[in-house]
């Protein structure tokens, strides 16, 4: 065929265009081959960790098998980076068939680590992180961690800085806190269980909404000062189901079968519309002038409502609690205690 044939020229142009589209979609690929043989892009040397030094979008095209618990999988050293695991996982060697095959080991390696702490807007999404010696994800301010399966890491599952989002993740059997969010974080729609410390721990002004936290070895959910804790299920945790600090709003949650208090708030908090049942301590414990209203509190080992003298309660249903109905507080009426309107 004539090398200048229109058919050949057309085919060549199509190939060039396809190549350009593939290379020019703005996403850098990461996989086991480039991580261990060539480095995956400029600034990344051969071997783990894969190091991201420029802003942009990055996508896994295979699982990453990290050699040991003291090695990071991906280190992000630039702001405004998105790491899409694309359905793949970052896995410590020996944990490829997790959860059955993965023994919890502590070390210094993190699945995706943002460093230094001045970085902002790092996103990690859509895959799994298993068996790291330290945390699954450790990031800082304005980070986003979504749709991950985070299991069997030696310390925390997910740690993020101020004003971050953690949503849609399954975080379980980690050797520390399941999800740890800093000030103003939004933690929503996660399932967090069987972690060796708190299921969810968040700082001042956090929103903790629509999560399930169960069978964790400390509190199910703990919110800092001024937190919103709403619509969660906190069940069968070893300590309190839900804790919240001064000025928090705790609304529409279920706290069942926890080792200590079902719900415990301090200092001018509002506790409304919750169900607290079969907990090993009090159903609801509130101090510091809190308001407790429209809750259903049944079958707890302690009091149904354990309040200080400065806290008020109204429109609650309190039945069958071993320690008694209400310990103290200001009765604002319309309560039901063991089927009667007579409450202390």
N, C-alpha and C positions, 0 to 999 in steps of 0.2 A: 504493500500500500504506500502511496505517495506520502512522505512525512508531512507534506503540507495539505493533505486531504482535509476538507472541511469536517468530515466525520471524526477524524482523529483529533483535530483542533478542538472540536466541540466536546469530545469525551475528556480531553485533557483539562479543559476549562472547568468542566463539571467536577472532576476530581479535585482540582485546586480549590474550587468554591466549597466543596464538602470539607476539605481539610481545614480551610480557613474558619468555617463555621464551628468545627469541633474545637479548634484551638482558640477561637475568639469569643467563646461564650462567657468569658470572664471568670470561669471556675477552674481552680487548680486541683489536680487529682492527687490523691494520696493512696498508696497501696503497699502491700508487704514487699513487693519486688523492688520498688524504688526506695523504700525505707531501708532495705538491707543491702542493696546492690549499687545504687547510683546517687542517692539523694533525690528528693522528690521535686525540687525547684531551687531557684537561686537562693542562697543563704542557708540551705539545708544540707548538711554533710551526711555521709553514709552512716547508717546505724541509728539506733534510737537514742534520744527522742527525735521524732520528726519536728523540725523547728520552723515556725512561721514568723517571718520577720517583716512582712508588709501587710497592710490592710487589704481586705478582699474576701472572696468566697472560696472555700476549700471543701472538697468532697471526697469521701472514701469510696474506692472502687473494689476493695476487698477487706476482709478482716485484717487487723493488725495484731500480731502475736508478739507481745513484749516479753523479753527473755526472763525477767525476774521481778521480784517485789520492790526492788530498789531503783528501777528504771522507769522514767516517765514515758508515756505513749506519744503525746503531742504537746509541745510547749509553744504557747502563743506569746510573742514578745512585741506585738503591735496592737494598737487600738482598732476598733471597727473591723473585727474579723468574725466571719461566720464559718463554723465547722459543722458541716452536714455529714453525719455518719452514714446516711443513705441506706439505712437498713443493716449495715454491717456493725461489727463490734471491735472494741479495743479490749484485748484479753491477755492476762498474764499466762505465760506458758504453763500448761498443766490444767488450765481451767477451760479448755476448748469445749468440753461437754457439760459446762455448768448448767444448773447448780450442782448436779450430783457429784461432779469430779473436783470441785473447787474447795480447797481447804483455806480457811481464813488465816492469812499471814500478814503481820505488820512489817512495814518498811517505809521507804522514802518516796516510792514511785507513785505518781498520779496519772490517771487516764488522760485528762485534758487539763493542763495547768496554764493559767495566765500569769505571767511574771514579767515585769515588776508590778507592784501594787498600784501604780499610777495609771494603769491601763483602764480604758472604759469600753463599753459596748462590745463585749465578746459574747457570741452566741454559740451554743452547742445543742445539737438536735438529732433526733431520728435514728437511734440505734442503741447499742448496749455497751456498758463498761463493766468489766468483771475482774476481780481478783487483784487489783492494784494493792501495793503495800500501804499506801496512804489513802488519799481520797479518790473517788471516781472523777469528780469535776471540782476544781478550785479556781474561782474567778472573782472579779472585783466589781467596781461600780457599774451600774446600768447593764449588767449581764442578763442573758436570757438562756435558760436551760429547759428544754421542752422535749417531750416524747422520748425519753430515755428509759432504758431498763438498766438499773444500777444495782449491782449485787456483789456481795462477798469481798468488798474492799476493806482494808485493814483498819481504817479510821472512818471518817465521815463518808456518806454517800455523795452529797452535793453541798458545796459551800459557795455562797455568793455574797457580794458586797451590797452597799446601799442602793436603793431604788432599782432592784433587780426583779426579774420574773422567773419563777420556777413553776411550771405547770405541765400536767399530763404525764408525769413520770411514775414509774414503779420502782420503789427504792426499798430494798430488803436485805436482811442478814449482813449488814455492814457492821464493822467493829467499833462504831462510835455513833454519833448523831446521824439520823437518816438525812434530813434536810436542815441546813443551818443558814438562815437568811438574816442579813444585816438590816439597818434602819430603812423603813419605807418599802420593804420588799413586798411583792405580791406572790403568795404561795397558794396555788389553787389546783384542784382536780388531780391531786397526787394520791397514790396508794403507798403507804409507808408502814412497814411491819417487820417485826423480828430483828430490829436493830438493837445494839447492846447499850445504847443510851436513849435520849429522847427521840421520839419519832420525828417531830418538827420542833425546832427552836428558832424563834425569830425575835428581833430586837424592836426598839421603839418605833411605833407608827406602822407596823406591818399589817397587811391584810392577809388573813389565813382563812380561806374560803373553800368549802366543798371538797375537803380532803377526807380520806379514811386512814386513821392511824390506830393500829392495833398490835397487841403482843410485843410492844417495845419494852425494854427492860428499865426504863425510867418513866417520865411523863409521855403521854401520847402527843400532846400539843402544848407548847409554852409560848405565850406572846409577851412582848415587852410593854413598856408604858405606852398607853394610848393606842393599843392594837385593836383591830377588828377581827373577831374570831366567830365565823358565821357558817352554819350549814354543814359542819363537820361531824363525822362519826369517830369517836375516840373510845375504843372498847378493849377491855382485857389487857390494859397496860399495867406494868408492875407498880407504878406509883400513881400519880393523879391522871385522870383522863385529860382534863384541860386546866391549865393555869394561865392567868393573865394578870398583868401588873396594873398599877394605878391608872385610872381614867380609861380603862378599856371597855369595849362593848362585846358581850358574849351572847350570841343570839342564834336560836334555831338549831342548836347542836344536840347530839345524842352522846351520852357518856354512860356506858354500861360495863359492869363487871371489872372495874379498875381496882387496883390493890389498895389505894388510899382514897382520896376525895374524888367524887365524880367531876365536879367543877370547883375551882378555888380561885377567887379574885381578891385583890387588895385595892383599897383606896379609891373611893368615888367611882367605882365601875358600875355598869348596868348589865344585869343578867336577866335575859327575857326569852320566853318561848322555848326553853330547853327541856329535854328529858334526861333525868339522872336516876338510874336504877341499878340495884344490886351491886353497889360499890362497897369496898371494904372499909371505908371511912364514912364521912358525911356525904349526903347527896350533893349539896351545894354549900360551900363555905365562903362567906363574904365578910370583909372587914372594911373599916375606914370610911363609913358613910356611904356604902353602896346601895343600889336599888335592885331588888330581886322581885320579878313580877312574871305572872303567867307561865310558870314552870310546872312540870309534872315530875314529882320526886317520890319514888316508891322503892321499898324493899332494901334500903341501904343499911349497913351495919351500925353506923352512927346516927346522928340526927338527920332528919330530912333537910332542914335548913339550919345550919350553924352560923349564926350572925352575931356581930357585936351590937352593943346598945345603940350605936349611931346609924345602923343600917335599917332600911325600911323594906317591907314586903307586902305584896298585894296580889290577889287573883291567882294564887298558887294552889295546886292540888298536892297534898302531902299525905301519903298513906303507907302504913306498914313498915316504918323504919324502926329498927331495933332500939336505937338510942333515944328516940322520942321524935316529936314533930318539929318544933322550933325552939332553939335554945335561948334566943333573946331577940332584940330588935323591935322596931316600931311597926305595929300591925296597922296597915292602911286599909284593912277590910277586904271583903270578898274572897277570902281564902277558905279552903276546905281542908280540914285536918282529920284524917281517919273517918271521913264521911260526915263530919259535922262542921258547922261554921265557927265552932269554938276553937280558936288557936291562941296560944300564949300571947 
